[in-house]
Amino acid sequence: MNAPVSALRSYLEDICGSAYVSSDPEVLYTYGSDQTLHLHFPFDLLVKPGNPEEISKILQYCNRHNIAVVPRGGGSGVAGAALPVKGGVVLSLERLNRILGIYNVDGYVIAEAGVVTADLCKAVEQQGLYLPVAPSSMSFSFVGGNVATNAGSIRSCRYGTTAQQVMNLEVVLPDGRIIWTGANVRKNATGVNPTQLFVGSEGTLGVITKVVYRLIPRPRTEVMLLAGFCCLEDALGMVMALKAAELSPTATELICENALQLTAAYLKERQPLVQDGINTHLLIEFQEPDQVIMDHRLDAVSAILQQHRCVDVLVATTATEKERVSKLRYAIGEAMNSFGTTYRDVDACVPLSGLQQYIETVTAICNRHQVPLICFGHALDGNPHAMLLLSNKATQAELAALAAAADEIYGYVTTHGGVVSGEHGIGWLQQQYLPLQFDENRLSLTRQIKSMLDPGNIMNPGKAAL
Amino acid sequence: MNAPVSALRSYLEDICGSAYVSSDPEVLYTYGSDQTLHLHFPFDLLVKPGNPEEISKILQYCNRHNIAVVPRGGGSGVAGAALPVKGGVVLSLERLNRILGIYNVDGYVIAEAGVVTADLCKAVEQQGLYLPVAPSSMSFSFVGGNVATNAGSIRSCRYGTTAQQVMNLEVVLPDGRIIWTGANVRKNATGVNPTQLFVGSEGTLGVITKVVYRLIPRPRTEVMLLAGFCCLEDALGMVMALKAAELSPTATELICENALQLTAAYLKERQPLVQDGINTHLLIEFQEPDQVIMDHRLDAVSAILQQHRCVDVLVATTATEKERVSKLRYAIGEAMNSFGTTYRDVDACVPLSGLQQYIETVTAICNRHQVPLICFGHALDGNPHAMLLLSNKATQAELAALAAAADEIYGYVTTHGGVVSGEHGIGWLQQQYLPLQFDENRLSLTRQIKSMLDPGNIMNPGKAAL
């Protein structure tokens, strides 16, 4: 341990207590990675502060001594935003794990940044309320991380992404100032409001320590439909029809032929609607306030499914039935991993009107570069995931082919009204593509905001093209 | 005309054409005021640029020569945000009045900043879509002004304020850079997103030139209910019951006894539910996708009204009926003006759980200071308007009493979880109260953002406590 690190360690131990500072290599190995490919990075010290005041002191010290600080939530990111690519300190929010208040009449919840997403959702549901922030990582992701990455979910097509639920934030700025960005009221017209500046900022502008989320009433009914189609075109026709009929489903998960075949082969037992004549699935969910409205919705959907050449449909209302119809969808990730591959997750979001052309283009690009493709995800949001598979023993040529395919896809996306990431973020992995999306004026504004708040560039350096 | 103004005039005429530059005293008198009290301010030149490129050149020139620039929309503000309090140039957006595209499948509209709000709403409704940005000034306010002030409306209780509808903005920054802040897609996780920084910034950070609004399906049914109660407590009990029953009305306009009496006396013909035993009104609106869901809602509301001591209720479904039941609500402003008074509009927003206590406190404060009070507005949002009346011939003592009452009200609001403004903004009139709401750390962040983007302080100087 070199002298500056030793001094840093003493300082951190003085502030947080020695139990909450670690340089154990095994611990650091774990915290040096997230869910991004198989990447991990070395760094000096892990610190687990207990409150915003401790974080303020840490940031002030690191600013004085030019030490990189990487805030870390649950480590569920797939774009590498939590990777300590410049070493330094990893600052875990895991001890800030209290739900501070659920306000039923006023319709909001205050939680510390380190609360696990699923725990918060469960707590508010027990009060008859609902927090529609449900990323697939919700069993281990933190609410602070959801905000820092503007996390989406399968339910964004009804409820929007995390940004839409954030009412107010407590943030420790890089110079140590602790601020509340907004207010806990339903309407707020009190001038410049910096709240949303921190949503999606991926730890580059400060440390989010408390989150105030708007809550809505808990839907009392929820139904899933698994619909099978003979081809992509019919399934997307159904998505457009759902949109046109204004039925506002809470999920419209598309499972393309490649994802369906891979996952059906991976799962041992036979899955529903895996049969001749069906090569594309659509998993549709509705949440409604009560049974009368749900029945009314389902009547309308039923008519539309018939009009759109749905080959077969299963309706799931119990937990067991829902698990059965959604099992294949949720096993796609495991299936991809089990084949000895990792994957480059292309998470572009495109206008809905261009969705079919986007999927066809991605397929053609991958075919041409001989890169295996698995395509599935959030159809109604124009945000399918295109997973470019990569063998763990990939050759240089295969790596080059994957990179070339990704370049072409992002080139297409950004010249057709789309964005580089719909929900996974820019982080470390996607930085090179940001200049495709934004011109120099826009990029310069982001850099200006960064250097205003963090002139020493200590916060999560080397990320988000900053 | 002094030398710098003459040079400025030549420059502006070169850029925009002489037809679009004016120093006519009558024109300047009009553009030197908005809807704020009877205030107006002198300034040098009015300019009406035709596109963002012209605005960019104007801002660059004014930056070099340290000339104040006040962007102006429809002039509907009541907090004085558009008043040229430091003179200089008033930059009207009225020529940027084109709707550039309505994208039905993708669910958004692109409009120039100078489009009149009601025109845009009408245009999207003709396409079967709906823009729930409906401030009471919508017949003459501009969409750019709605964004710049984060305008609310009677329908914010269902749809939120303008902020919730903004997807992307084109902004001319004070140094002349023209940027698009975000992207026209449903999900966007591409790092720091400055879009919402400009929402509610009241012309202090740049000139908003184009607005992209999210659209929702047009509700096919709309019903208004006018409910009469014997007292404020019963009416607010009904508001809480609507909230608890999760009925999500699109309006819950409270009309307190003082507003009811004043307006009923002002209107010549007898108004519905103005009768013995009723001293408080609640105007409730529902918008639903179809008649089945509407009927289901109305059944539920009917039961709740009976439980909450509603004295009488009128149901309005036709345009004529709606006009009849809402006439009194919409005549409150005229009624206040007709009595030879103007008013200080206290537009605080408080937590719903504290609404009744807030109204009682405001009433007590006004009684103590002998300031006439008219109270009405957006109950479910915790955003009633407390109008402190002021005679046009007010004495110094009356002016002092009004100021003292306003001070006390804002002191109460900001120590009880509320904000100084729910929808009207800070502008010129409410600046002094902002430090009650925000601590120095938070205020310093806003100032930092301002000086980052506008180091010369040319944009709308003297506003929003900047």
Interface residues (C-beta under 8 A of the other chain):
Chain A: Y103 V105 D106 G107 T149 N150 A151 G152 S156 C157 G160 T161 A163 Q164 L173 R177 I178 I179 W180 T181 A183 N184 V185 R186 K187 N188 A189 T190 G191 V192 N193 P194 T195 Q196 L197 V199 G200 S201 E202 T204 L205 P217 M240 K243 E246 P289 V292 I293 H296 D347 C349 V350 P351 L352 S353 H378 D381 G382 N383 G417 G418 V419 V420 S421 G422 E423 H424 G425 I426 L434 Q437 F438 D439 N441 R442 S444 L445 T446 Q448 I449 K450 M452 L453 A464 A465 L466
Chain B: Y103 V105 D106 G107 T149 N150 A151 G152 S156 C157 G160 T161 A163 Q164 L173 R177 I178 I179 W180 T181 A183 N184 V185 R186 K187 N188 A189 T190 G191 V192 N193 P194 T195 Q196 L197 V199 G200 S201 E202 T204 L205 P217 M240 K243 E246 S248 P289 D290 V292 I293 H296 D347 C349 V350 P351 L352 S353 H378 D381 G382 N383 G417 G418 V419 V420 S421 G422 E423 H424 G425 I426 L434 Q437 F438 D439 N441 R442 S444 L445 T446 Q448 I449 K450 M452 L453 A464 A465 L466
